[in-house]
């Protein structure tokens, strides 16, 4: 449904490389996630695939159409929700939705079944201007506008950034229902906890793909034992743990430190930490997350 082959894009006359030799494909009816921090190249890829930006090198297709030669056909069959809310702030919910339906030669009534589950949540406020909506309601309205012409592929560029936890959960439940209707979804996010909600993910950093797999297989590929170290003096514990000779990697993870050791495990670490004044310290083996895998890949 979506293919990219050796896609490269630079800015400032080649001085800045946004993405380099990107290759991946997205299957029909799949939720595929681009996972990475700000500046990783996610938005550049979205703009290339939605025909808003030309790549310097490589080819890409969406629904069988070339992003350069068949740009008008792609624009008719995809929905795009950019990271920044970009609807008309002075128009109401209903006016925005009617506008986008008209642009694509359709009506709200014609495709209402596609957006019904989402629209019913904001319909009581249909006469409210878009600029006066909360973050979660703006998100739902933008998704309705992206779906109103019944696209076969949906591009969502960091759709949950800045949205509360409850709205994020609701949003991903909506995506599952859209997938069940046969819509292919390419979504980007900087939230590592959302990665496990995708069928497959691509971990991307500084314009390079680090890994492409299912979330479960990426976690399974973590090559060493991972330990959670907890103690009262959080910052001092971090400093001392990184100074320990047997430490391979150490970073903060919630209320603990996630640590790997050069020899896989180190029995002397507790004695070392207690000698540094950490009397309440504990250590236990834990299962890695996608975030742990991403950080480890960055070191390789």
Backbone bond lengths (Angstrom), bond angles and torsions (degrees), N, CA, C in turn:
res aa  C-N    CA-C-N  psi(-1)  N-CA   C-N-CA  omega(-1)  CA-C   N-CA-C  phi
1 X - - - 1.475 - - 1.532 110.93 -
2 X 1.353 116.06 -39.75 1.465 121.71 175.32 1.521 107.70 -131.45
3 X 1.329 116.85 131.75 1.461 120.10 176.19 1.524 109.72 -135.24
4 X 1.317 115.61 141.49 1.456 122.04 173.82 1.522 108.10 -129.30
5 X 1.309 116.74 133.23 1.463 121.41 -179.34 1.524 109.77 -131.30
6 X 1.325 116.02 110.52 1.474 123.49 176.47 1.531 113.23 55.09
7 X 1.328 116.43 39.72 1.463 120.39 -179.50 1.532 110.30 -72.93
8 X 1.322 115.07 125.33 1.464 122.67 177.70 1.520 109.11 -131.85
9 X 1.331 116.27 137.48 1.458 121.02 177.52 1.521 109.76 -142.40
10 X 1.320 115.88 129.65 1.463 121.42 177.12 1.522 110.04 -121.76
11 X 1.328 115.63 161.48 1.457 122.48 176.53 1.532 109.08 -126.61
12 X 1.323 115.06 168.36 1.469 121.51 178.61 1.531 111.77 54.18
13 X 1.334 115.01 49.15 1.474 122.40 177.58 1.531 112.33 56.87
14 X 1.325 114.39 39.97 1.452 119.52 175.64 1.514 115.05 91.06
15 X 1.332 116.73 -2.45 1.468 119.75 -176.84 1.527 112.47 -72.08
16 X 1.332 116.43 -30.02 1.463 121.21 -178.78 1.523 109.13 -121.00
17 X 1.313 116.81 123.03 1.462 121.39 177.49 1.520 109.11 -95.58
18 X 1.327 116.05 114.57 1.472 120.77 -178.92 1.517 111.18 -81.96
19 X 1.333 116.98 -47.53 1.469 122.01 175.33 1.522 107.81 -140.21
20 X 1.335 116.04 148.08 1.465 120.04 -174.88 1.523 110.82 -135.74
21 X 1.338 116.11 119.03 1.466 123.15 174.83 1.527 112.30 48.17
22 X 1.332 115.77 55.14 1.464 120.96 -178.74 1.521 110.01 -83.67
23 X 1.324 115.71 128.75 1.461 121.88 178.25 1.529 109.27 -134.10
24 X 1.318 117.20 120.56 1.459 121.35 168.76 1.518 108.66 -168.03
25 X 1.315 115.64 167.32 1.462 120.85 177.68 1.521 109.19 -136.42
26 X 1.317 115.37 153.24 1.461 122.15 178.98 1.522 107.69 -121.16
27 X 1.320 115.96 128.68 1.458 120.84 -177.28 1.522 111.65 -82.27
28 X 1.317 115.69 158.40 1.460 121.45 178.57 1.529 110.19 -61.13
29 X 1.322 116.69 134.21 1.448 121.86 177.70 1.513 114.68 72.89
30 X 1.333 117.07 20.66 1.460 121.89 -177.47 1.530 110.68 -105.97
31 X 1.342 116.37 145.52 1.464 120.72 167.24 1.516 106.34 -97.88
32 X 1.320 115.69 110.51 1.464 122.26 -177.02 1.516 108.32 -112.31
33 X 1.328 116.92 126.98 1.457 120.69 -176.53 1.512 113.54 -106.93
34 X 1.322 116.24 134.19 1.467 122.55 168.80 1.522 106.34 -98.08
35 X 1.326 116.53 111.57 1.457 121.44 -172.19 1.524 109.58 -111.98
36 X 1.323 116.00 122.16 1.452 119.42 179.09 1.513 111.66 177.72
37 X 1.334 117.75 165.61 1.468 121.68 -178.11 1.523 112.19 -75.36
38 X 1.311 116.93 174.72 1.463 121.98 174.47 1.528 108.93 -58.71
39 X 1.326 116.13 138.58 1.456 120.73 179.19 1.515 114.20 85.50
40 X 1.334 117.11 6.10 1.464 120.06 -177.72 1.525 112.83 -77.55
41 X 1.344 116.65 -20.90 1.459 120.50 -179.54 1.516 113.83 115.70
42 X 1.321 117.12 5.47 1.466 121.05 -175.83 1.531 112.11 -63.50
43 X 1.323 116.58 -49.58 1.467 120.05 -177.01 1.528 111.40 -65.15
44 X 1.327 117.26 -36.63 1.463 120.20 176.73 1.524 110.66 -58.94
45 X 1.318 117.28 -44.31 1.464 120.80 178.46 1.520 111.20 -63.28
46 X 1.324 117.47 -41.00 1.456 120.88 178.82 1.530 110.95 -62.09
47 X 1.307 116.67 -42.34 1.474 119.87 -178.67 1.517 111.66 -68.20
48 X 1.315 116.97 -33.40 1.469 120.18 176.24 1.522 110.13 -67.79
49 X 1.328 116.88 -44.95 1.464 121.28 -176.45 1.520 112.58 -71.26
50 X 1.325 117.31 -25.60 1.469 120.07 178.36 1.527 111.65 -96.70
51 X 1.316 116.56 14.11 1.481 125.44 173.35 1.520 113.25 67.14
52 X 1.313 118.42 24.41 1.456 122.02 178.15 1.523 112.46 -94.54
53 X 1.341 116.08 -10.68 1.457 121.62 -175.23 1.522 108.61 -148.28
54 X 1.337 116.20 139.77 1.463 120.87 178.25 1.522 110.40 -94.59
55 X 1.317 116.24 133.79 1.460 121.00 175.40 1.522 109.62 -73.96
56 X 1.331 117.59 153.10 1.465 121.52 175.15 1.518 110.71 -75.06
57 X 1.348 114.87 -32.56 1.457 120.35 -176.20 1.516 109.30 -151.13
58 X 1.325 116.54 152.07 1.452 121.20 175.94 1.514 112.96 99.07
59 X 1.335 115.16 174.62 1.464 121.63 -179.48 1.527 109.45 -130.76
60 X 1.324 115.42 156.22 1.460 121.09 178.32 1.522 108.89 -150.78
61 X 1.318 115.59 146.23 1.459 120.94 176.54 1.522 109.80 -132.14
62 X 1.321 115.15 150.64 1.458 122.67 175.16 1.522 107.39 -132.89
63 X 1.327 116.70 122.30 1.459 122.01 -177.75 1.529 111.59 55.72
64 X 1.328 115.99 32.90 1.459 120.89 178.63 1.509 114.55 85.65
65 X 1.318 118.42 -2.50 1.465 122.50 -178.31 1.526 110.78 -102.71
66 X 1.327 116.34 138.52 1.459 122.10 178.18 1.532 109.64 -73.70
67 X 1.337 116.38 135.28 1.462 120.12 -174.19 1.530 113.04 -68.18
68 X 1.323 117.58 -17.11 1.462 120.40 178.49 1.526 110.56 -98.64
69 X 1.312 116.51 -53.53 1.472 120.42 -174.89 1.530 112.35 -72.89
70 X 1.320 116.87 -34.00 1.465 119.90 -172.87 1.525 111.99 -115.75
71 X 1.330 116.83 36.02 1.459 120.14 -173.41 1.529 113.01 -58.29
72 X 1.331 117.63 -37.44 1.467 120.00 -177.59 1.532 111.08 -68.09
73 X 1.328 117.53 -35.88 1.472 121.03 178.47 1.525 110.35 -68.61
74 X 1.329 116.48 -36.85 1.464 120.23 178.30 1.522 110.66 -65.86
75 X 1.302 117.38 -41.83 1.459 120.78 -178.80 1.523 112.24 -63.52
76 X 1.338 116.59 -25.31 1.460 120.58 179.04 1.531 112.61 -79.21
77 X 1.333 117.27 -22.70 1.466 118.78 -171.19 1.531 113.88 -115.55
78 X 1.349 117.82 6.01 1.460 119.50 178.97 1.530 110.58 -121.44
79 X 1.315 115.06 156.15 1.453 121.97 171.01 1.514 108.03 -115.03
80 X 1.329 116.57 141.25 1.473 120.08 -176.52 1.512 109.64 -133.09
81 X 1.321 115.60 125.14 1.461 122.11 176.43 1.517 107.67 -118.26
82 X 1.338 117.88 101.12 1.465 120.35 -178.15 1.516 112.19 -70.03
83 X 1.325 115.65 164.96 1.455 120.49 -178.03 1.512 113.53 -61.92
84 X 1.315 117.00 -37.96 1.461 121.27 -179.76 1.522 109.82 -94.29
85 X 1.337 117.52 134.83 1.460 121.49 178.79 1.521 109.24 -58.75
86 X 1.324 116.69 120.58 1.473 120.46 -170.32 1.522 113.12 -127.37
87 X 1.324 117.70 17.70 1.460 119.53 176.56 1.526 109.78 -80.95
88 X 1.327 115.84 174.06 1.470 120.22 -176.94 1.523 109.83 -78.10
89 X 1.331 115.59 112.03 1.466 121.15 -172.76 1.527 112.61 -66.55
90 X 1.342 117.29 -28.75 1.467 120.13 -177.61 1.523 112.92 -86.08
91 X 1.335 117.41 -8.91 1.458 120.55 176.88 1.529 109.22 -91.66
92 X 1.308 116.17 151.91 1.459 120.86 177.62 1.532 110.34 -75.61
93 X 1.317 115.18 173.30 1.463 120.27 176.07 1.528 110.37 -55.44
94 X 1.326 115.77 -50.83 1.468 120.37 -177.25 1.528 111.55 -65.39
95 X 1.329 117.80 -38.87 1.469 120.72 179.85 1.524 111.46 -66.59
96 X 1.331 117.59 -40.31 1.463 120.28 177.14 1.526 111.09 -61.77
97 X 1.314 115.66 -45.31 1.459 120.11 -178.11 1.521 111.61 -65.93
98 X 1.327 116.87 -41.64 1.470 120.64 176.92 1.523 111.37 -63.78
99 X 1.326 116.43 -38.54 1.462 120.69 179.84 1.528 111.12 -61.18
100 X 1.341 116.62 -49.68 1.460 119.21 -177.46 1.524 111.65 -69.29
101 X 1.313 117.98 -32.82 1.467 120.41 175.35 1.526 110.14 -63.60
102 X 1.321 116.80 -42.75 1.462 121.60 -179.50 1.523 111.54 -65.09
103 X 1.341 117.06 -41.53 1.464 121.63 178.40 1.532 110.98 -54.92
104 X 1.325 116.52 -38.42 1.456 120.68 -177.98 1.529 112.75 -95.32
105 X 1.331 117.11 11.91 1.457 120.82 174.77 1.513 114.14 69.23
106 X 1.332 117.14 33.57 1.462 120.55 179.61 1.521 108.93 -135.60
107 X 1.334 116.55 -171.58 1.458 121.44 179.03 1.528 109.33 -135.85
108 X 1.322 115.61 162.22 1.463 119.90 176.86 1.534 109.44 -61.19
109 X 1.316 116.40 -41.36 1.463 121.50 -178.01 1.524 111.78 -60.97
110 X 1.314 116.31 -40.08 1.469 120.98 -174.99 1.531 112.01 -63.69
111 X 1.332 117.11 -38.37 1.461 120.56 -177.19 1.527 112.46 -116.28
112 X 1.308 116.36 24.85 1.474 120.20 -174.71 1.531 112.52 -61.50
113 X 1.326 116.71 -34.85 1.472 119.48 -178.78 1.526 111.99 -59.81
114 X 1.337 116.57 -29.89 1.465 120.70 -178.17 1.525 111.79 -71.74
115 X 1.329 116.57 -34.54 1.463 120.24 -175.49 1.523 113.25 -106.68
116 X 1.320 117.03 -1.51 1.470 121.00 -171.91 1.520 112.93 -52.96
117 X 1.356 117.36 -49.87 1.462 120.62 -175.81 1.529 112.30 -61.21
118 X 1.334 116.37 -28.85 1.460 120.97 -179.86 1.531 110.49 -87.49
119 X 1.343 115.32 -44.45 1.463 120.22 -173.00 1.530 112.65 -67.20
120 X 1.336 117.14 -32.28 1.472 118.63 -178.36 1.525 111.36 -62.31
121 X 1.320 117.38 -22.80 1.462 121.31 -179.45 1.526 112.51 -76.75
122 X 1.333 116.58 -23.51 1.466 119.81 -179.68 1.532 112.47 -114.56
123 X 1.330 116.89 -6.58 1.472 120.63 -177.77 1.523 113.36 -58.48
124 X 1.354 120.01 -35.86 1.481 118.85 178.00 1.528 113.08 -60.24
125 X 1.335 116.46 -17.80 1.477 120.78 -179.01 1.525 111.31 -112.19
126 X 1.331 117.19 24.76 1.464 120.98 -171.73 1.529 113.62 -62.00
127 X 1.332 117.68 -20.27 1.466 120.63 179.49 1.527 112.62 -94.69
128 X 1.326 117.01 4.82 1.467 121.02 179.11 1.526 109.19 -87.35
129 X 1.330 116.13 139.79 1.462 120.52 178.41 1.525 110.57 -66.28
130 X 1.339 115.11 144.42 1.462 120.54 -175.95 1.524 112.03 -60.35
131 X 1.328 116.39 -34.72 1.459 120.22 -178.91 1.515 113.63 -67.08
132 X 1.325 117.50 -15.55 1.468 121.98 -178.33 1.532 112.36 -99.28
133 X 1.325 117.35 4.91 1.464 121.04 -177.33 1.523 111.25 -83.39
134 X 1.326 115.77 156.06 1.463 120.90 173.50 1.525 108.91 -73.13
135 X 1.339 116.07 169.55 1.459 120.08 -179.17 1.512 113.07 -59.51
136 X 1.336 116.43 -43.46 1.458 120.02 179.92 1.513 112.85 -65.66
137 X 1.336 117.33 -38.67 1.468 120.46 179.34 1.522 111.16 -71.02
138 X 1.327 117.25 -36.52 1.470 119.90 175.47 1.527 110.23 -61.29
139 X 1.324 115.04 -40.69 1.450 121.36 179.42 1.533 110.75 -60.45
140 X 1.322 116.83 -45.98 1.468 121.35 -179.32 1.522 111.26 -66.24
141 X 1.335 116.61 -40.42 1.465 119.90 177.98 1.526 110.88 -64.10
142 X 1.330 117.26 -44.23 1.461 120.66 179.79 1.522 111.08 -61.72
143 X 1.323 116.80 -38.25 1.461 120.19 178.69 1.528 110.60 -67.64
144 X 1.320 117.44 -40.79 1.469 120.81 176.48 1.529 110.99 -59.22
145 X 1.331 116.55 -44.34 1.463 120.77 -179.66 1.525 111.77 -65.74
146 X 1.334 116.63 -33.37 1.462 120.25 178.83 1.522 111.65 -73.58
147 X 1.339 117.21 -21.56 1.468 121.66 -176.23 1.517 114.19 -100.37
148 X 1.331 118.29 -13.31 1.461 121.17 -166.18 1.529 113.16 -63.01
149 X 1.330 118.38 -21.84 1.474 120.09 178.74 1.522 112.57 -98.80
150 X 1.336 116.59 14.58 1.467 124.17 176.59 1.525 111.73 57.76
151 X 1.336 117.75 64.25 1.468 121.19 179.67 1.527 111.38 -72.87
152 X 1.333 115.78 156.15 1.468 120.14 175.97 1.528 110.68 -93.07
153 X 1.347 115.94 -20.65 1.458 121.68 177.83 1.522 108.40 -130.53
154 X 1.334 115.89 135.60 1.460 121.06 -178.68 1.525 109.16 -120.21
155 X 1.332 116.17 124.40 1.466 122.45 178.16 1.530 108.88 -105.93
156 X 1.317 116.49 122.40 1.461 121.96 -177.97 1.524 108.68 -125.25
157 X 1.329 116.61 107.76 1.458 121.78 -175.74 1.531 109.86 -96.04
158 X 1.343 116.43 102.81 1.462 123.63 -178.67 1.532 111.44 47.24
159 X 1.328 117.34 57.43 1.474 120.42 -173.88 1.514 114.75 -69.81
160 X 1.341 118.65 -18.82 1.468 120.06 -175.50 1.525 113.68 -106.12
161 X 1.323 117.08 7.58 1.466 119.77 179.63 1.529 110.91 -63.59
162 X 1.320 115.88 127.84 1.463 120.51 178.05 1.513 114.93 78.68
163 X 1.337 116.70 8.19 1.464 120.71 -178.55 1.526 108.89 -102.79
164 X 1.333 117.20 145.98 1.461 120.96 -177.42 1.526 111.62 -65.12
165 X 1.327 115.37 163.06 1.468 122.13 -173.86 1.528 111.88 -59.94
166 X 1.319 117.89 -41.99 1.468 121.43 -178.67 1.526 110.61 -63.87
167 X 1.336 116.69 -44.27 1.465 120.77 179.68 1.526 111.51 -66.45
168 X 1.336 116.54 -34.66 1.464 120.09 176.46 1.523 110.72 -62.06
169 X 1.331 115.78 -44.72 1.461 120.25 179.63 1.522 110.73 -62.99
170 X 1.330 116.70 -44.89 1.470 120.92 178.64 1.519 111.04 -60.27
171 X 1.330 115.96 -39.51 1.459 120.70 -177.66 1.528 110.90 -62.78
172 X 1.323 116.65 -45.15 1.464 119.83 -179.44 1.521 112.05 -68.25
173 X 1.308 117.38 -29.91 1.472 120.21 173.70 1.529 110.14 -65.82
174 X 1.340 116.44 -37.19 1.460 120.68 175.80 1.532 110.81 -62.30
175 X 1.340 115.85 -42.52 1.468 119.78 -178.92 1.522 111.36 -62.45
176 X 1.319 117.18 -37.77 1.467 120.20 177.84 1.523 110.69 -62.49
177 X 1.330 116.46 -39.85 1.468 119.76 179.44 1.527 110.80 -68.06
178 X 1.339 117.17 -36.67 1.460 120.49 177.67 1.520 111.01 -67.30
179 X 1.314 116.67 -39.21 1.467 120.96 176.33 1.521 110.04 -59.91
180 X 1.327 116.68 -41.12 1.465 121.10 -179.91 1.524 112.02 -62.81
181 X 1.339 116.34 -20.80 1.464 121.08 177.15 1.525 112.14 -90.20
182 X 1.340 116.90 5.33 1.459 120.79 174.52 1.511 115.07 92.46
183 X 1.328 118.04 8.17 1.467 120.69 179.96 1.524 109.72 -83.10
184 X 1.321 115.95 132.39 1.468 122.00 176.21 1.522 108.39 -84.82
185 X 1.331 116.73 132.99 1.469 120.63 -173.48 1.521 110.35 -125.74
186 X 1.329 115.67 124.63 1.458 122.25 170.34 1.521 106.79 -110.81
187 X 1.325 116.34 117.05 1.461 120.80 -174.98 1.524 109.49 -127.18
188 X 1.310 116.33 140.10 1.464 119.96 176.08 1.516 109.30 -113.49
189 X 1.318 115.89 150.64 1.453 120.14 178.97 1.517 110.08 -159.51
190 X 1.324 115.03 151.56 1.462 120.53 173.02 1.525 110.50 -98.78
191 X 1.350 116.92 -3.54 1.461 121.66 179.67 1.520 109.78 -87.87
192 X 1.322 115.84 111.76 1.462 120.11 -177.09 1.530 112.39 -65.28
193 X 1.330 117.84 -28.05 1.467 119.35 -178.86 1.523 111.78 -69.82
194 X 1.345 117.79 -18.19 1.454 120.59 177.93 1.532 112.30 -82.07
195 X 1.330 116.31 -14.49 1.459 120.31 -177.96 1.525 111.65 -60.51
196 X 1.341 116.79 -39.03 1.463 120.18 -176.65 1.528 112.45 -68.40
197 X 1.334 117.57 -10.60 1.454 121.61 179.46 1.525 112.24 -87.09
198 X 1.330 117.08 -5.68 1.466 122.10 179.40 1.526 110.59 -93.79
199 X 1.334 116.48 156.83 1.464 120.80 174.73 1.522 110.51 -70.84
200 X 1.323 116.18 -45.42 1.465 122.35 173.84 1.515 108.42 -139.49
201 X 1.336 115.59 156.62 1.455 119.91 178.95 1.523 110.68 -135.24
202 X 1.321 114.78 153.35 1.459 122.04 170.37 1.516 107.03 -117.61
203 X 1.323 116.57 121.12 1.461 120.99 175.72 1.518 108.01 -85.52
204 X 1.331 117.16 123.87 1.456 121.36 -173.92 1.518 110.47 -128.64
205 X 1.329 116.24 138.00 1.460 122.61 178.63 1.516 109.12 -149.53
206 X 1.337 116.40 130.77 1.460 123.23 178.38 1.523 112.12 51.12
207 X 1.332 115.66 41.07 1.455 120.98 174.77 1.503 115.64 79.16
208 X 1.333 117.54 7.64 1.460 121.53 -179.49 1.526 110.72 -120.59
209 X 1.337 116.16 139.52 1.455 120.94 174.91 1.524 108.57 -82.23
210 X 1.331 116.45 123.56 1.459 121.40 -179.42 1.520 112.02 -88.83
211 X 1.337 116.32 -35.97 1.457 120.63 -178.67 1.521 109.44 -164.42
212 X 1.350 116.37 147.42 1.459 122.06 174.39 1.520 107.66 -132.24
213 X 1.314 116.60 119.54 1.466 120.90 -179.82 1.523 108.82 -170.25
214 X 1.331 115.51 178.48 1.457 119.21 170.42 1.530 107.86 -71.32
215 X 1.327 118.46 151.97 1.465 119.52 178.59 1.525 112.63 -55.01
216 X 1.333 116.41 -39.32 1.470 119.66 -178.52 1.523 111.62 -63.91
217 X 1.329 116.91 -42.57 1.462 120.17 -177.95 1.523 111.77 -71.39
218 X 1.329 116.91 -32.97 1.466 119.43 175.88 1.522 110.03 -63.63
219 X 1.330 116.52 -43.16 1.465 120.53 178.53 1.529 110.55 -65.54
220 X 1.338 116.65 -40.30 1.464 120.75 180.00 1.530 112.09 -63.75
221 X 1.319 116.74 -25.28 1.468 120.77 -176.37 1.530 112.70 -80.63
222 X 1.334 117.27 -4.92 1.469 119.85 179.29 1.533 108.06 -58.96
223 X 1.329 118.33 120.64 1.471 120.20 -163.94 1.526 117.24 -84.33
224 X 1.334 118.38 -10.26 1.471 119.90 -174.96 1.526 109.89 -133.85
225 X 1.338 115.29 171.33 1.460 120.33 174.98 1.530 110.10 -71.50
226 X 1.322 115.57 142.98 1.463 121.37 178.42 1.526 108.84 -117.43
227 X 1.320 115.95 138.11 1.464 121.11 -178.21 1.525 110.23 -125.20
228 X 1.336 114.50 145.50 1.462 121.45 173.02 1.523 108.20 -103.94
229 X 1.324 115.51 123.13 1.466 121.54 179.67 1.524 107.87 -110.85
230 X 1.337 116.39 126.96 1.463 120.69 -178.65 1.525 110.23 -125.52
231 X 1.331 114.93 146.80 1.456 120.62 178.48 1.514 110.03 -168.44
232 X 1.327 116.64 171.39 1.450 120.95 -174.96 1.519 114.93 -74.93
233 X 1.327 117.58 -46.59 1.462 121.55 -176.46 1.527 108.91 -88.05
234 X 1.334 115.55 85.01 1.465 121.47 -167.52 1.528 113.34 -58.15
235 X 1.336 117.86 -51.22 1.466 119.53 -175.28 1.523 111.43 -69.28
236 X 1.336 116.76 -41.49 1.467 119.61 178.96 1.534 109.89 -65.56
237 X 1.345 116.31 -36.42 1.465 120.32 177.73 1.525 110.47 -62.04
238 X 1.327 116.55 -41.75 1.465 121.08 177.80 1.524 110.90 -61.38
239 X 1.337 116.82 -47.17 1.469 121.07 179.88 1.530 111.52 -61.63
240 X 1.340 116.14 -46.41 1.468 119.91 -177.44 1.525 111.32 -68.64
241 X 1.331 116.81 -37.26 1.458 119.73 -179.48 1.524 110.39 -66.36
242 X 1.337 117.25 -38.34 1.468 120.54 178.37 1.525 111.71 -71.26
243 X 1.329 116.84 -25.45 1.467 120.66 -179.91 1.528 112.12 -82.95
244 X 1.315 117.03 -12.98 1.465 121.24 -178.95 1.526 110.23 -67.37
245 X 1.311 117.26 132.60 1.458 121.89 -174.38 1.515 115.18 -61.65
246 X 1.324 117.72 -28.53 1.463 120.16 -177.96 1.509 114.78 -88.15
247 X 1.355 117.57 -2.56 1.463 121.13 -177.73 1.528 111.23 -75.77
248 X 1.314 115.62 130.64 1.462 121.08 175.11 1.526 110.38 -94.53
249 X 1.336 116.84 -47.74 1.472 121.07 176.61 1.515 108.82 -146.91
250 X 1.320 115.67 150.33 1.467 121.03 -178.81 1.519 109.45 -156.39
251 X 1.325 116.44 124.68 1.466 119.61 176.08 1.528 109.33 -149.17
252 X 1.330 115.38 156.31 1.458 121.39 -178.80 1.523 110.22 -70.42
253 X 1.331 115.45 138.48 1.461 120.92 178.83 1.523 107.46 -144.94
254 X 1.336 116.55 97.29 1.455 120.44 -176.23 1.517 110.74 64.22
255 X 1.340 116.83 -126.39 1.465 120.40 -179.35 1.524 111.84 -95.06
256 X 1.341 117.00 13.90 1.462 121.12 -178.32 1.519 110.30 -132.30
257 X 1.320 115.49 175.07 1.455 122.37 169.30 1.527 107.26 -108.50
258 X 1.325 116.70 135.28 1.459 120.25 173.07 1.525 107.43 -97.30
259 X 1.333 115.43 122.37 1.462 121.32 -169.51 1.523 110.86 -129.75
260 X 1.326 116.49 139.52 1.464 121.91 166.70 1.525 107.77 -120.90
261 X 1.343 115.39 151.66 1.458 120.98 -177.23 1.528 111.07 -113.91
262 X 1.310 116.01 150.73 1.464 121.64 -176.60 1.524 112.23 -60.05
263 X 1.315 117.09 -34.24 1.467 121.18 179.83 1.525 112.05 -102.06
264 X 1.335 116.29 19.28 1.449 120.56 -179.70 1.507 113.52 85.93
265 X 1.331 116.94 -38.01 1.463 122.36 179.79 1.527 107.98 -158.23
266 X 1.332 117.63 149.95 1.455 120.33 -179.16 1.520 109.62 -138.44
267 X 1.323 116.09 115.42 1.465 120.96 -176.56 1.526 113.41 -77.58
268 X 1.329 116.08 -11.80 1.461 119.67 -176.35 1.529 113.27 -91.73
269 X 1.334 116.57 -4.36 1.456 118.80 -171.93 1.533 112.19 -66.21
270 X 1.323 118.36 -38.00 1.463 120.08 -179.67 1.525 111.43 -64.63
271 X 1.329 116.88 -43.55 1.467 120.36 177.01 1.524 110.83 -61.19
272 X 1.334 115.79 -40.52 1.468 120.70 178.99 1.522 111.13 -62.12
273 X 1.338 116.31 -47.63 1.463 120.17 -177.42 1.531 111.53 -66.70
274 X 1.322 117.19 -37.35 1.464 119.82 177.69 1.521 111.29 -66.60
275 X 1.331 115.88 -33.80 1.469 118.96 177.05 1.522 111.74 -67.69
276 X 1.333 115.40 -19.24 1.465 120.69 177.83 1.528 112.31 -93.07
277 X 1.323 115.66 6.31 1.457 119.16 175.67 1.511 115.57 97.04
278 X 1.329 118.59 9.00 1.466 121.84 -179.85 1.524 109.69 -95.13
279 X 1.313 116.29 82.14 1.468 120.89 -174.65 1.526 112.61 -75.65
280 X 1.351 116.99 -23.51 1.466 120.53 -175.63 1.526 112.67 -103.01
281 X 1.315 118.12 21.84 1.457 121.73 -174.02 1.532 110.88 -78.54
282 X 1.351 115.60 147.89 1.461 121.83 175.70 1.521 109.20 -139.04
283 X 1.330 115.73 155.58 1.464 120.43 179.74 1.519 108.99 -143.11
284 X 1.344 115.93 135.42 1.464 120.35 178.22 1.524 110.17 -149.29
285 X 1.324 115.47 150.31 1.461 120.70 176.95 1.527 109.74 -71.67
286 X 1.346 117.05 139.29 1.470 121.88 -179.99 1.522 109.90 -134.83
287 X 1.344 115.17 161.86 1.456 120.73 175.73 1.533 109.53 -80.50
288 X 1.332 118.09 135.23 1.463 119.56 178.33 1.522 112.06 -69.23
289 X 1.313 116.04 158.65 1.463 123.11 174.78 1.522 108.76 -111.81
290 X 1.326 116.03 175.65 1.462 120.17 175.81 1.522 110.16 -60.26
291 X 1.336 116.57 -36.37 1.464 120.39 178.79 1.525 111.39 -62.80
292 X 1.323 117.33 -41.04 1.467 120.82 176.72 1.526 110.55 -60.70
293 X 1.326 116.15 -43.60 1.469 120.99 179.71 1.521 111.14 -64.48
294 X 1.340 116.47 -40.67 1.461 120.95 179.99 1.533 110.57 -62.36
295 X 1.320 116.44 -45.83 1.459 120.84 -178.83 1.535 110.39 -64.18
296 X 1.326 116.64 -39.62 1.463 119.47 179.26 1.531 111.18 -66.09
297 X 1.334 116.62 -39.79 1.468 120.63 178.65 1.528 111.60 -62.95
298 X 1.332 116.62 -32.16 1.451 120.77 178.90 1.531 111.69 -65.18
299 X 1.321 116.08 -27.56 1.466 120.60 -178.70 1.527 113.01 -80.66
300 X 1.343 115.99 -20.89 1.457 119.86 -174.50 1.515 112.41 -79.87
